[in-house]
Amino acid sequence: MKTSLAISSLTLAGGDRALDQGGAIYAPSPAHLVQLVDCVLVDNAAFYGGAVFANWLEIESSWFEGNRAASGGAIIGGDMHIV
């Protein structure tokens, strides 16, 4: 069963999972669609995917700035659609 999380017009800032994945959003399952519309993800940190670690991701009109990671400064994802 596929599920989805739709986030719009939200700022996600300062998330810190320095030794883990997805500083602001962690959704590793291919059954979970994450949709970001008009969002700001700033100054998040993680070991993988500073702002987002997701397997299935759609991004529209969103801004990423200052996110940090050892791998995937802003995003690590599988199936992505970015507009």
C-alpha positions as CSV (number, residue, x, y, z in Angstrom):
1,M,0.0,0.0,0.0
2,K,1.4,3.4,-1.0
3,T,1.0,6.4,1.4
4,S,1.8,10.0,0.9
5,L,2.8,13.0,2.9
6,A,2.1,16.4,1.3
7,I,3.8,19.4,2.8
8,S,3.1,22.9,1.5
9,S,4.1,26.5,2.5
10,L,6.2,25.3,5.4
11,T,9.8,26.1,6.6
12,L,11.8,23.2,8.0
13,A,14.9,24.6,9.7
14,G,17.6,23.5,12.1
15,G,16.9,19.8,12.1
16,D,20.0,17.9,13.3
17,R,20.5,14.1,12.8
18,A,24.2,14.4,12.4
19,L,24.8,10.6,12.8
20,D,21.7,9.5,11.0
21,Q,19.6,10.3,7.9
22,G,17.3,13.1,6.8
23,G,17.9,16.2,8.9
24,A,14.3,17.5,8.4
25,I,12.5,14.6,6.6
26,Y,13.2,10.8,6.8
27,A,11.0,8.6,4.6
28,P,13.1,5.7,3.3
29,S,10.3,3.3,2.2
30,P,9.4,3.1,-1.5
31,A,5.8,3.0,-0.4
32,H,5.9,6.5,1.0
33,L,5.6,9.5,-1.4
34,V,6.8,12.8,0.0
35,Q,5.5,15.9,-1.8
36,L,7.0,19.3,-1.0
37,V,5.4,22.4,-2.6
38,D,6.5,26.0,-1.8
39,C,8.6,24.9,1.1
40,V,11.9,26.2,2.5
41,L,14.4,23.7,4.0
42,V,17.3,25.6,5.6
43,D,20.2,24.8,7.9
44,N,19.4,21.1,8.4
45,A,22.1,18.5,9.0
46,A,22.4,14.7,8.8
47,F,25.1,12.2,7.9
48,Y,23.1,11.3,4.7
49,G,20.6,13.7,3.1
50,G,21.1,16.9,5.0
51,A,17.5,18.1,4.6
52,V,15.7,15.1,3.1
53,F,16.3,11.3,2.9
54,A,13.4,9.8,0.9
55,N,12.9,7.0,-1.5
56,W,10.0,8.6,-3.5
57,L,10.1,12.4,-3.6
58,E,8.3,15.2,-5.6
59,I,9.5,18.8,-5.2
60,E,7.8,21.9,-6.6
61,S,8.8,25.5,-6.1
62,S,10.8,24.8,-3.0
63,W,14.1,26.3,-1.7
64,F,17.1,24.5,-0.1
65,E,19.9,26.5,1.5
66,G,22.7,25.7,4.0
67,N,21.8,22.0,4.5
68,R,24.8,19.9,5.3
69,A,25.7,16.2,5.1
70,A,28.7,13.9,4.5
71,S,26.7,12.6,1.5
72,G,23.8,14.4,-0.2
73,G,24.0,17.9,1.2
74,A,20.4,18.7,0.6
75,I,18.7,15.5,-0.7
76,I,19.3,11.8,-0.9
77,G,16.5,10.0,-2.7
78,G,15.5,7.2,-5.0
79,D,12.7,8.2,-7.4
80,M,12.6,12.0,-7.6
81,H,10.6,14.5,-9.6
82,I,11.7,18.1,-9.2
83,V,9.9,21.0,-10.8
